[in-house]
Amino acid sequence: MAKKTPVGVFGKGQRGIGAVGWAVRGAAAGAAGTTALDAVTYLDMVVRGRGTSSTPEQTVQRLAERAHVPIPGEGDTRQNRLQGLGAVTGIAAGVAVGVLAGLGRAAGFRPPAWLGGVAAGLAAMIGANGPMTVLGVTDPRTWSTTDWVSDVVPHLAYGFATHSTLAALDRA
Protein backbone atom coordinates (compact mmCIF):
# COMPACT_ATOMS: atom_id res chain seq x y z
CA MET A 1 0.00 0.00 0.00
CA ALA A 2 1.38 3.41 -0.94
CA LYS A 3 1.69 6.14 1.64
CA LYS A 4 1.73 9.86 0.80
CA THR A 5 4.38 11.89 2.63
CA PRO A 6 5.65 15.50 2.32
CA VAL A 7 8.45 14.32 0.00
CA GLY A 8 6.45 11.98 -2.20
CA VAL A 9 4.65 8.69 -2.24
CA PHE A 10 6.30 5.62 -0.78
CA GLY A 11 5.12 2.14 -1.60
CA LYS A 12 4.77 -0.09 -4.60
CA GLY A 13 2.18 0.76 -7.15
CA GLN A 14 -0.22 -1.75 -8.59
CA ARG A 15 1.94 -2.49 -11.63
CA GLY A 16 4.00 -5.30 -10.10
CA ILE A 17 7.24 -4.27 -11.82
CA GLY A 18 10.31 -5.67 -10.07
CA ALA A 19 13.71 -4.12 -9.41
CA VAL A 20 15.22 -5.35 -12.69
CA GLY A 21 12.32 -3.91 -14.66
CA TRP A 22 12.71 -0.56 -12.93
CA ALA A 23 16.50 -0.64 -13.43
CA VAL A 24 15.96 -1.10 -17.18
CA ARG A 25 13.35 1.68 -17.22
CA GLY A 26 15.79 3.83 -15.23
CA ALA A 27 18.54 3.19 -17.79
CA ALA A 28 16.21 4.36 -20.56
CA ALA A 29 15.22 7.40 -18.52
CA GLY A 30 18.89 8.17 -17.84
CA ALA A 31 19.61 7.98 -21.57
CA ALA A 32 16.75 10.43 -22.20
CA GLY A 33 18.14 12.69 -19.48
CA THR A 34 21.63 12.50 -20.99
CA THR A 35 20.20 13.56 -24.34
CA ALA A 36 18.52 16.55 -22.68
CA LEU A 37 21.75 17.48 -20.88
CA ASP A 38 23.73 17.29 -24.13
CA ALA A 39 21.14 19.34 -26.01
CA VAL A 40 21.16 22.12 -23.40
CA THR A 41 24.97 22.07 -23.28
CA TYR A 42 25.32 22.31 -27.06
CA LEU A 43 22.71 25.07 -27.26
CA ASP A 44 24.72 26.99 -24.64
CA MET A 45 27.81 26.53 -26.80
CA VAL A 46 25.93 27.88 -29.83
CA VAL A 47 24.47 30.87 -27.98
CA ARG A 48 27.66 31.89 -26.19
CA GLY A 49 30.13 30.70 -28.84
CA ARG A 50 32.09 28.74 -26.28
CA GLY A 51 34.18 25.66 -26.91
CA THR A 52 33.82 22.22 -25.46
CA SER A 53 35.10 21.42 -22.00
CA SER A 54 38.29 19.40 -21.76
CA THR A 55 37.51 18.16 -18.24
CA PRO A 56 35.96 14.83 -19.32
CA GLU A 57 39.06 13.77 -21.25
CA GLN A 58 41.35 15.08 -18.51
CA THR A 59 39.41 12.93 -16.06
CA VAL A 60 39.77 9.85 -18.27
CA GLN A 61 43.49 10.55 -18.63
CA ARG A 62 43.98 10.84 -14.87
CA LEU A 63 41.93 7.70 -14.22
CA ALA A 64 43.99 5.81 -16.81
CA GLU A 65 47.23 7.04 -15.22
CA ARG A 66 46.10 5.99 -11.73
CA ALA A 67 44.93 2.59 -12.99
CA HIS A 68 48.15 2.15 -15.01
CA VAL A 69 46.10 1.57 -18.17
CA PRO A 70 47.65 3.16 -21.25
CA ILE A 71 45.50 5.00 -23.78
CA PRO A 72 46.92 3.84 -27.12
CA GLY A 73 48.01 6.12 -29.92
CA GLU A 74 50.02 9.29 -30.27
CA GLY A 75 49.19 12.90 -30.99
CA ASP A 76 45.74 13.51 -32.46
CA THR A 77 44.85 9.81 -32.44
CA ARG A 78 45.36 9.56 -28.69
CA GLN A 79 43.60 12.90 -28.08
CA ASN A 80 40.61 11.77 -30.15
CA ARG A 81 40.41 8.57 -28.11
CA LEU A 82 40.45 10.58 -24.89
CA GLN A 83 37.65 12.83 -26.19
CA GLY A 84 35.59 9.79 -27.17
CA LEU A 85 36.19 8.10 -23.83
CA GLY A 86 35.25 11.32 -22.03
CA ALA A 87 31.92 11.43 -23.87
CA VAL A 88 31.25 7.72 -23.30
CA THR A 89 31.90 8.05 -19.56
CA GLY A 90 29.40 10.92 -19.44
CA ILE A 91 26.78 8.74 -21.13
CA ALA A 92 27.57 5.88 -18.75
CA ALA A 93 27.23 8.19 -15.73
CA GLY A 94 23.88 9.48 -17.01
CA VAL A 95 22.53 5.97 -17.57
CA ALA A 96 23.86 4.84 -14.17
CA VAL A 97 22.10 7.68 -12.34
CA GLY A 98 18.94 6.75 -14.24
CA VAL A 99 19.30 3.16 -13.04
CA LEU A 100 19.57 4.43 -9.45
CA ALA A 101 16.44 6.53 -9.95
CA GLY A 102 14.67 3.48 -11.36
CA LEU A 103 15.71 1.43 -8.34
CA GLY A 104 14.28 4.20 -6.14
CA ARG A 105 10.97 3.63 -7.93
CA ALA A 106 11.32 -0.11 -7.38
CA ALA A 107 11.72 0.63 -3.67
CA GLY A 108 8.48 2.58 -3.82
CA PHE A 109 9.76 6.17 -3.86
CA ARG A 110 7.71 8.37 -6.17
CA PRO A 111 8.60 12.00 -5.45
CA PRO A 112 6.73 14.97 -6.90
CA ALA A 113 8.14 16.29 -10.18
CA TRP A 114 10.07 19.18 -8.62
CA LEU A 115 11.85 16.96 -6.09
CA GLY A 116 12.47 14.07 -8.47
CA GLY A 117 13.91 16.41 -11.10
CA VAL A 118 16.16 18.25 -8.67
CA ALA A 119 17.30 15.01 -6.98
CA ALA A 120 18.18 13.32 -10.27
CA GLY A 121 19.95 16.46 -11.50
CA LEU A 122 21.93 16.76 -8.28
CA ALA A 123 22.87 13.06 -8.41
CA ALA A 124 24.08 13.48 -12.01
CA MET A 125 26.05 16.57 -11.07
CA ILE A 126 27.76 14.73 -8.21
CA GLY A 127 28.36 11.71 -10.44
CA ALA A 128 30.00 13.89 -13.08
CA ASN A 129 31.85 16.46 -10.98
CA GLY A 130 32.76 14.28 -8.02
CA PRO A 131 35.44 12.24 -9.79
CA MET A 132 36.76 15.36 -11.54
CA THR A 133 37.10 17.11 -8.20
CA VAL A 134 38.70 14.14 -6.43
CA LEU A 135 41.21 13.75 -9.28
CA GLY A 136 42.08 17.45 -9.16
CA VAL A 137 40.77 18.19 -12.67
CA THR A 138 38.45 20.90 -11.37
CA ASP A 139 37.65 22.68 -8.13
CA PRO A 140 34.03 23.89 -7.86
CA ARG A 141 35.10 26.28 -5.09
CA THR A 142 36.87 28.35 -7.75
CA TRP A 143 34.02 28.40 -10.29
CA SER A 144 32.47 31.69 -11.36
CA THR A 145 28.71 32.25 -11.38
CA THR A 146 28.73 31.64 -15.14
CA ASP A 147 30.58 28.34 -14.59
CA TRP A 148 27.99 27.25 -12.03
CA VAL A 149 25.06 28.19 -14.28
CA SER A 150 26.71 26.38 -17.20
CA ASP A 151 26.88 23.24 -15.05
CA VAL A 152 23.65 23.43 -13.05
CA VAL A 153 21.22 24.20 -15.89
CA PRO A 154 22.13 21.17 -18.07
CA HIS A 155 22.09 18.89 -15.03
CA LEU A 156 18.63 20.14 -14.09
CA ALA A 157 17.52 19.43 -17.66
CA TYR A 158 18.91 15.93 -17.15
CA GLY A 159 17.09 15.55 -13.84
CA PHE A 160 13.70 16.67 -15.08
CA ALA A 161 13.93 14.63 -18.29
CA THR A 162 14.97 11.54 -16.33
CA HIS A 163 12.27 11.95 -13.69
CA SER A 164 9.57 12.73 -16.28
CA THR A 165 10.50 9.67 -18.30
CA LEU A 166 10.33 7.44 -15.24
CA ALA A 167 6.99 8.95 -14.22
CA ALA A 168 5.63 8.35 -17.72
CA LEU A 169 6.85 4.75 -17.64
CA ASP A 170 5.13 4.33 -14.29
CA ARG A 171 1.81 5.33 -15.88
CA ALA A 172 2.27 3.32 -19.09
The 8 nearest C-alpha neighbors of each residue, nearest first, counted from 0:
[[1, 10, 2, 11, 12, 9, 13, 107],
 [2, 0, 10, 9, 11, 8, 3, 12],
 [1, 3, 9, 8, 10, 4, 0, 7],
 [4, 2, 8, 7, 9, 1, 5, 6],
 [3, 5, 7, 6, 8, 2, 9, 110],
 [6, 4, 7, 3, 8, 110, 111, 2],
 [7, 5, 4, 110, 111, 8, 114, 3],
 [8, 6, 110, 4, 109, 111, 5, 3],
 [7, 9, 3, 109, 2, 4, 108, 110],
 [10, 8, 108, 107, 2, 1, 109, 3],
 [11, 9, 1, 107, 0, 2, 12, 108],
 [12, 10, 107, 1, 13, 0, 9, 106],
 [11, 13, 14, 10, 1, 15, 107, 0],
 [12, 14, 15, 11, 16, 0, 1, 10],
 [13, 15, 12, 16, 11, 169, 170, 17],
 [16, 14, 13, 17, 12, 11, 105, 20],
 [17, 15, 14, 20, 21, 18, 105, 19],
 [18, 16, 20, 19, 105, 15, 21, 22],
 [17, 19, 105, 21, 20, 22, 102, 16],
 [20, 18, 22, 21, 17, 23, 102, 16],
 [19, 21, 23, 17, 18, 22, 16, 24],
 [20, 22, 101, 24, 18, 23, 19, 105],
 [21, 23, 98, 25, 19, 101, 24, 20],
 [24, 22, 26, 20, 25, 21, 19, 27],
 [25, 23, 21, 27, 26, 22, 28, 20],
 [24, 26, 101, 98, 97, 22, 28, 23],
 [27, 25, 98, 94, 29, 23, 97, 28],
 [28, 26, 30, 24, 25, 29, 31, 23],
 [27, 29, 161, 25, 31, 164, 30, 26],
 [30, 28, 97, 94, 32, 26, 93, 31],
 [29, 31, 33, 27, 94, 32, 28, 26],
 [32, 30, 28, 34, 29, 33, 161, 27],
 [31, 33, 157, 161, 160, 29, 35, 34],
 [34, 32, 36, 30, 35, 31, 93, 157],
 [33, 35, 31, 37, 32, 36, 38, 30],
 [34, 36, 32, 38, 33, 37, 157, 156],
 [37, 35, 153, 157, 33, 39, 34, 38],
 [38, 36, 40, 34, 35, 39, 41, 33],
 [37, 39, 35, 41, 40, 36, 42, 34],
 [40, 38, 42, 36, 153, 37, 41, 43],
 [41, 39, 37, 43, 38, 42, 153, 36],
 [40, 42, 44, 38, 43, 39, 37, 45],
 [41, 43, 45, 39, 44, 40, 38, 46],
 [44, 42, 40, 46, 41, 45, 47, 39],
 [43, 45, 49, 41, 48, 42, 47, 46],
 [46, 44, 42, 48, 43, 47, 41, 49],
 [47, 45, 43, 44, 48, 42, 49, 41],
 [46, 48, 44, 49, 45, 43, 42, 50],
 [49, 47, 45, 44, 46, 50, 43, 42],
 [50, 48, 44, 47, 51, 45, 43, 46],
 [51, 49, 44, 52, 48, 45, 47, 53],
 [50, 52, 53, 49, 44, 41, 54, 40],
 [51, 53, 54, 50, 55, 56, 49, 57],
 [52, 54, 55, 56, 57, 51, 82, 85],
 [53, 55, 57, 52, 56, 58, 136, 131],
 [56, 54, 85, 58, 57, 53, 59, 86],
 [55, 57, 85, 59, 81, 82, 58, 54],
 [58, 56, 54, 60, 55, 59, 61, 53],
 [57, 59, 55, 61, 56, 60, 131, 54],
 [60, 58, 56, 62, 57, 61, 63, 85],
 [59, 61, 57, 63, 58, 62, 56, 64],
 [62, 60, 64, 58, 63, 59, 65, 57],
 [61, 63, 59, 65, 64, 60, 66, 58],
 [64, 62, 68, 66, 60, 61, 65, 67],
 [63, 65, 67, 61, 62, 66, 60, 68],
 [66, 64, 62, 67, 63, 61, 68, 60],
 [65, 67, 63, 68, 64, 62, 61, 69],
 [68, 66, 64, 65, 63, 69, 62, 70],
 [69, 67, 63, 66, 64, 70, 65, 62],
 [68, 70, 71, 63, 67, 64, 66, 60],
 [69, 71, 68, 77, 72, 63, 80, 81],
 [72, 70, 69, 77, 73, 80, 76, 68],
 [71, 73, 77, 76, 70, 74, 75, 80],
 [72, 74, 77, 76, 75, 71, 78, 70],
 [73, 75, 76, 77, 78, 72, 79, 71],
 [74, 76, 78, 77, 79, 73, 72, 80],
 [77, 75, 79, 72, 78, 74, 73, 80],
 [76, 78, 72, 73, 80, 79, 75, 74],
 [79, 77, 75, 81, 80, 76, 82, 74],
 [80, 78, 82, 76, 81, 77, 75, 83],
 [81, 79, 83, 77, 78, 82, 84, 76],
 [80, 82, 84, 56, 78, 79, 83, 85],
 [83, 81, 85, 79, 56, 80, 84, 78],
 [84, 82, 80, 86, 85, 81, 79, 87],
 [83, 85, 87, 81, 86, 82, 80, 88],
 [86, 84, 55, 56, 82, 88, 83, 87],
 [85, 87, 89, 83, 84, 88, 82, 90],
 [86, 88, 84, 90, 89, 85, 91, 83],
 [89, 87, 91, 85, 90, 86, 92, 84],
 [90, 88, 92, 86, 87, 91, 93, 85],
 [89, 91, 87, 93, 88, 92, 94, 33],
 [90, 92, 88, 94, 89, 93, 95, 87],
 [93, 91, 95, 89, 90, 94, 88, 96],
 [94, 92, 90, 29, 96, 95, 91, 33],
 [93, 95, 29, 26, 97, 91, 30, 92],
 [96, 94, 98, 92, 97, 93, 91, 99],
 [97, 95, 99, 93, 98, 94, 123, 92],
 [98, 96, 29, 25, 94, 100, 26, 95],
 [97, 99, 25, 22, 26, 101, 95, 96],
 [100, 98, 102, 96, 101, 97, 103, 95],
 [101, 99, 103, 97, 102, 98, 25, 96],
 [102, 100, 25, 21, 98, 22, 104, 103],
 [101, 103, 105, 99, 104, 100, 22, 21],
 [104, 102, 100, 106, 101, 105, 108, 99],
 [105, 103, 107, 108, 101, 102, 106, 109],
 [104, 106, 102, 18, 107, 103, 21, 17],
 [107, 105, 103, 104, 108, 102, 11, 10],
 [106, 108, 10, 11, 9, 104, 105, 109],
 [109, 107, 9, 104, 103, 106, 8, 110],
 [108, 110, 8, 7, 104, 9, 107, 111],
 [111, 109, 7, 115, 6, 114, 8, 108],
 [110, 112, 114, 7, 113, 115, 109, 6],
 [111, 113, 115, 114, 116, 110, 162, 163],
 [112, 114, 116, 115, 111, 117, 159, 110],
 [115, 113, 117, 116, 111, 112, 118, 110],
 [114, 116, 118, 112, 110, 117, 162, 113],
 [117, 115, 159, 158, 119, 113, 162, 114],
 [116, 118, 120, 114, 119, 115, 158, 121],
 [119, 117, 121, 115, 120, 116, 114, 122],
 [118, 120, 158, 122, 116, 121, 117, 115],
 [121, 158, 119, 155, 154, 117, 123, 118],
 [120, 122, 124, 118, 123, 119, 117, 125],
 [121, 123, 119, 125, 124, 120, 126, 118],
 [124, 122, 126, 120, 121, 125, 127, 96],
 [123, 125, 121, 127, 126, 122, 128, 154],
 [124, 126, 129, 122, 128, 127, 123, 121],
 [127, 125, 123, 124, 129, 128, 122, 92],
 [126, 128, 124, 125, 129, 123, 130, 92],
 [129, 127, 131, 125, 130, 124, 126, 132],
 [128, 130, 125, 132, 131, 126, 127, 133],
 [129, 131, 133, 132, 128, 134, 127, 126],
 [132, 130, 136, 128, 134, 129, 133, 58],
 [131, 133, 135, 137, 129, 130, 134, 138],
 [132, 134, 130, 135, 131, 129, 136, 137],
 [135, 133, 131, 132, 136, 130, 61, 58],
 [134, 136, 132, 133, 137, 131, 138, 130],
 [137, 135, 131, 134, 132, 58, 54, 57],
 [138, 136, 132, 135, 131, 139, 54, 134],
 [137, 139, 140, 132, 141, 135, 142, 136],
 [140, 138, 142, 141, 137, 132, 147, 128],
 [141, 139, 138, 142, 143, 137, 132, 147],
 [140, 142, 139, 138, 143, 137, 146, 144],
 [143, 141, 139, 146, 140, 147, 144, 138],
 [144, 142, 146, 145, 147, 141, 140, 148],
 [143, 145, 147, 146, 148, 142, 149, 141],
 [144, 146, 148, 143, 147, 149, 142, 150],
 [147, 145, 143, 149, 144, 142, 148, 150],
 [148, 146, 144, 150, 149, 145, 151, 143],
 [147, 149, 145, 151, 150, 146, 152, 144],
 [150, 148, 146, 147, 151, 145, 152, 153],
 [149, 151, 147, 148, 152, 153, 146, 154],
 [150, 152, 148, 154, 153, 147, 149, 155],
 [151, 153, 155, 154, 148, 150, 149, 156],
 [154, 152, 36, 156, 155, 39, 151, 40],
 [155, 153, 120, 157, 151, 156, 152, 36],
 [154, 156, 120, 158, 152, 157, 153, 151],
 [157, 155, 153, 154, 159, 158, 36, 35],
 [158, 156, 32, 154, 36, 155, 160, 35],
 [159, 157, 120, 116, 119, 155, 161, 156],
 [158, 160, 116, 162, 156, 161, 157, 163],
 [161, 159, 32, 163, 157, 158, 162, 156],
 [162, 160, 32, 28, 158, 164, 29, 159],
 [161, 163, 159, 165, 116, 164, 160, 115],
 [164, 162, 166, 160, 165, 161, 159, 167],
 [163, 165, 167, 161, 28, 166, 162, 160],
 [164, 166, 168, 162, 167, 163, 28, 169],
 [165, 167, 169, 163, 168, 164, 162, 170],
 [168, 166, 164, 170, 169, 165, 163, 171],
 [169, 167, 171, 165, 170, 166, 164, 24],
 [168, 170, 166, 167, 171, 165, 14, 12],
 [169, 171, 167, 168, 166, 165, 14, 12],
 [170, 168, 169, 167, 166, 14, 165, 164]]
